[in-house]
Amino acid sequence: MSHRAEMPVPGPAVHPPVPAAAARGRAPGTLSAASADTVGDSVAVEHLLVHRGKADVLQDISFRIPAGRITGLLGPSGSGKTTLIRALVGVQRITSGQVQVLGLPAGDPALRHDVGYVTQAPSVYRDLNVLDNVRYFGAMHGRSRADALEAVAAVGLDGFLRRRAGDLSGGQFNRVSLACALVAKPKLLFLDEPTVGLDPVLRADLWAQFAQMAAGGTTLVISSHVMEEAGHCDSLLLLREARLLAQLTPAELRRRGGTDDLELAFLRLIQAGEGNQAGPALADADAAGTPKGRGGKR
């Protein structure tokens, strides 16, 4: 979903129930007793699995996101960030698991005015000017012209109100898309790499705007592959090869990585995980008497 259609009505098979063996008697679309208490959580995910063809795009993902916080969804390209966001919005067919958003199954029509999604590809009309684009999307949510002007100003385009969207630069065009999502004033906002192509000053301004929204009670989930942006977040979801490596704060990431450099800390976390996975295999090789190395030396 993008803010073009805000929250489309999901198809009947968007969220198939967890297989009976895993559901343990739960009603379809409900979380387990251990996870049912989601008061204060905007998002609750339990054992999410997404297959695409023969590949696992997301493997056994579980986490919660508290309300009124900025959560960074971080990982290299191809790690599953966009697929995870699509699952949270309710437009991704999932294989198994449970996804609840604002207390309802992801994609529920009742969430249409409460959840916003800014995709990587801008979703605006090139033939309309900046203000008309934002007013159009705002009208879907009963927002006023003043709300549209506020959203345009928030992304630094108040000097381009009458400029046709198709005549803007790439970075400006992306900002129109962001303004079209902000005008709805959603309770939960997903942004898929919203700062790509923006200059450092504007990125700082946007993060300040995100912080202000979170202080006002909006929950934001922001994906990025730029680790320096992790420091702006309250908590982090770190993805690597379809798996959730960790959910932690930037301070915890620095501590676990043994460095203030968030990118280096993330790399060390990955290396530690790879080492833990290799350890049992080496232990099994020792137990079986399997030679190590090319020369068979032990």
KEDO-902226 format. One record per residue (C-alpha): x, y, z; residue in three letters. Coordinates in steps of 0.5 Angstrom, whole numbers, padded with zeros to 4 digits, always signed. Example, Ala and Ser with C-alpha at 12.3 -4.5 7.8 and 13.67 -1.06 7.14 Angstrom:
2
+0025-0009+0016ALA+0027-0002+0014SER
//
This chain:
298
+0000+0000+0000MET+0002+0007-0001SER-0001+0013+0001HIS-0004+0013-0006ARG-0010+0008-0003ALA-0008+0009+0004GLU-0010+0002+0006MET-0013-0002+0001PRO-0018-0008+0003VAL-0014-0014+0003PRO-0016-0020-0001GLY-0018-0026+0003PRO-0012-0030+0003ALA-0007-0024+0005VAL-0006-0027+0012HIS-0008-0034+0012PRO-0008-0037+0019PRO-0002-0040+0023VAL-0002-0048+0021PRO-0006-0052+0026ALA+0000-0055+0030ALA+0003-0048+0031ALA-0003-0045+0033ALA-0005-0049+0039ARG-0012-0048+0039GLY-0012-0041+0038ARG-0017-0037+0034ALA-0015-0035+0027PRO-0012-0028+0027GLY-0010-0028+0034THR-0004-0028+0038LEU-0002-0033+0043SER-0004-0032+0050ALA+0004-0030+0052ALA+0003-0024+0047SER-0004-0022+0047ALA-0003-0017+0052ASP-0001-0011+0047THR-0003-0005+0051VAL+0002+0000+0049GLY+0004-0003+0043ASP+0003-0001+0036SER+0005-0007+0033VAL+0006-0014+0035ALA+0009-0020+0031VAL+0009-0027+0032GLU+0013-0032+0028HIS+0012-0029+0022LEU+0014-0033+0016LEU+0014-0031+0009VAL+0016-0035+0003HIS+0017-0033-0004ARG+0018-0038-0009GLY+0023-0043-0006LYS+0026-0038-0002ALA+0025-0035+0005ASP+0024-0028+0005VAL+0023-0027+0012LEU+0024-0033+0017GLN+0021-0034+0024ASP+0021-0026+0026ILE+0018-0024+0033SER+0018-0017+0036PHE+0014-0011+0039ARG+0014-0004+0037ILE+0011+0001+0043PRO+0007+0007+0041ALA+0010+0014+0040GLY+0017+0011+0039ARG+0021+0011+0033ILE+0024+0004+0031THR+0029+0004+0026GLY+0029-0002+0021LEU+0036-0003+0019LEU+0040-0008+0014GLY+0043-0009+0008PRO+0039-0009+0001SER+0036-0015+0000GLY+0035-0017+0008SER+0028-0017+0008GLY+0026-0010+0010LYS+0021-0008+0005THR+0018-0015+0005THR+0017-0014+0013LEU+0014-0007+0012ILE+0009-0010+0007ARG+0007-0015+0012ALA+0006-0010+0017LEU+0002-0006+0013VAL-0002-0012+0010GLY-0001-0012+0003VAL+0004-0018+0003GLN+0002-0025+0003ARG+0005-0029+0009ILE+0006-0036+0010THR+0005-0037+0017SER+0005-0033+0023GLY+0001-0027+0026GLN+0001-0019+0025VAL-0003-0014+0029GLN-0003-0007+0028VAL-0006-0002+0033LEU-0010-0008+0036GLY-0012-0011+0029LEU-0010-0016+0024PRO-0005-0012+0019ALA-0009-0010+0013GLY-0016-0009+0017ASP-0020-0004+0013PRO-0021+0000+0020ALA-0014+0002+0020LEU-0015+0005+0013ARG-0014+0012+0016HIS-0010+0011+0022ASP-0004+0007+0018VAL+0001+0011+0013GLY+0006+0008+0008TYR+0011+0012+0004VAL+0014+0007-0001THR+0021+0007-0004GLN+0018+0009-0011ALA+0014+0016-0010PRO+0007+0016-0011SER+0004+0022-0013VAL+0001+0025-0019TYR+0007+0028-0024ARG+0002+0033-0027ASP-0001+0036-0021LEU+0003+0041-0017ASN+0005+0040-0010VAL+0000+0043-0006LEU-0006+0040-0010ASP-0002+0033-0010ASN-0002+0034-0002VAL-0009+0037-0002ARG-0012+0031-0006TYR-0009+0025-0001PHE-0011+0030+0005GLY-0018+0030+0002ALA-0019+0022+0003MET-0018+0023+0010HIS-0022+0029+0011GLY-0016+0034+0012ARG-0016+0041+0011SER-0012+0046+0006ARG-0009+0048+0012ALA-0007+0041+0014ASP-0004+0040+0007ALA+0000+0047+0008LEU+0003+0044+0014GLU+0005+0038+0011ALA+0008+0041+0005VAL+0012+0046+0010ALA+0014+0040+0014ALA+0018+0037+0008VAL+0021+0044+0006GLY+0017+0045+0000LEU+0013+0051+0002ASP+0017+0055-0003GLY+0014+0050-0009PHE+0007+0050-0008LEU+0005+0051-0015ARG+0011+0048-0018ARG+0008+0042-0022ARG+0011+0035-0019ALA+0014+0033-0025GLY+0018+0039-0026ASP+0021+0038-0019LEU+0028+0035-0018SER+0029+0027-0015GLY+0029+0029-0008GLY+0024+0034-0008GLN+0019+0029-0012PHE+0021+0024-0006ASN+0019+0030-0001ARG+0012+0031-0004VAL+0011+0023-0003SER+0012+0024+0004LEU+0008+0030+0005ALA+0002+0026+0002CYS+0003+0021+0008ALA+0004+0026+0013LEU-0002+0030+0012VAL-0007+0024+0014ALA-0003+0025+0021LYS-0003+0017+0022PRO-0003+0014+0028LYS+0003+0009+0025LEU+0007+0011+0020LEU+0012+0007+0016PHE+0017+0010+0011LEU+0021+0006+0007ASP+0028+0009+0006GLU+0025+0016+0006PRO+0032+0020+0006THR+0035+0017+0000VAL+0038+0022-0005GLY+0036+0028+0000LEU+0042+0033+0002ASP+0045+0032+0010PRO+0041+0039+0012VAL+0034+0036+0009LEU+0035+0029+0013ARG+0037+0033+0019ALA+0030+0037+0018ASP+0026+0031+0017LEU+0029+0027+0023TRP+0027+0033+0027ALA+0020+0033+0024GLN+0020+0025+0026PHE+0022+0026+0033ALA+0017+0032+0034GLN+0011+0027+0031MET+0014+0021+0036ALA+0013+0026+0042ALA+0006+0028+0039GLY+0004+0020+0040GLY+0005+0018+0033THR+0009+0011+0032THR+0014+0011+0026LEU+0018+0005+0023VAL+0023+0008+0018ILE+0027+0003+0014SER+0034+0005+0012SER+0041+0002+0010HIS+0045+0008+0013VAL+0047+0006+0019MET+0049+0013+0022GLU+0041+0014+0022GLU+0040+0009+0027ALA+0042+0014+0032GLY+0036+0018+0031HIS+0032+0012+0033CYS+0029+0010+0040ASP+0030+0002+0038SER+0033-0002+0032LEU+0030-0008+0029LEU+0037-0011+0025LEU+0035-0015+0019LEU+0040-0020+0016ARG+0039-0025+0011GLU+0031-0026+0012ALA+0033-0026+0020ARG+0032-0021+0026LEU+0039-0021+0029LEU+0037-0017+0035ALA+0032-0012+0037GLN+0035-0007+0041LEU+0037+0001+0043THR+0043+0005+0039PRO+0046+0005+0046ALA+0046-0003+0047GLU+0048-0004+0040LEU+0054+0000+0041ARG+0055-0003+0048ARG+0055-0010+0044ARG+0059-0008+0039GLY+0064-0005+0043GLY+0065+0001+0039THR+0061+0008+0038ASP+0061+0007+0031ASP+0054+0004+0029LEU+0056+0001+0023GLU+0062-0002+0025LEU+0058-0005+0031ALA+0053-0008+0027PHE+0058-0011+0023LEU+0061-0014+0029ARG+0054-0017+0031LEU+0054-0020+0024ILE+0060-0023+0025GLN+0059-0026+0032ALA+0052-0029+0030GLY+0056-0032+0024GLU+0061-0035+0029GLY+0056-0038+0033ASN+0053-0041+0028GLN+0060-0044+0025ALA+0061-0046+0032GLY+0057-0052+0033PRO+0059-0055+0026ALA+0066-0055+0028LEU+0064-0058+0034ALA+0060-0064+0031ASP+0066-0065+0026ALA+0071-0066+0032ASP+0066-0071+0035ALA+0066-0075+0028ALA+0073-0074+0027GLY+0072-0070+0021THR+0079-0067+0018PRO+0079-0060+0018LYS+0082-0055+0013GLY+0084-0057+0006ARG+0090-0062+0008GLY+0086-0066+0013GLY+0090-0063+0019LYS+0087-0063+0026ARG
//
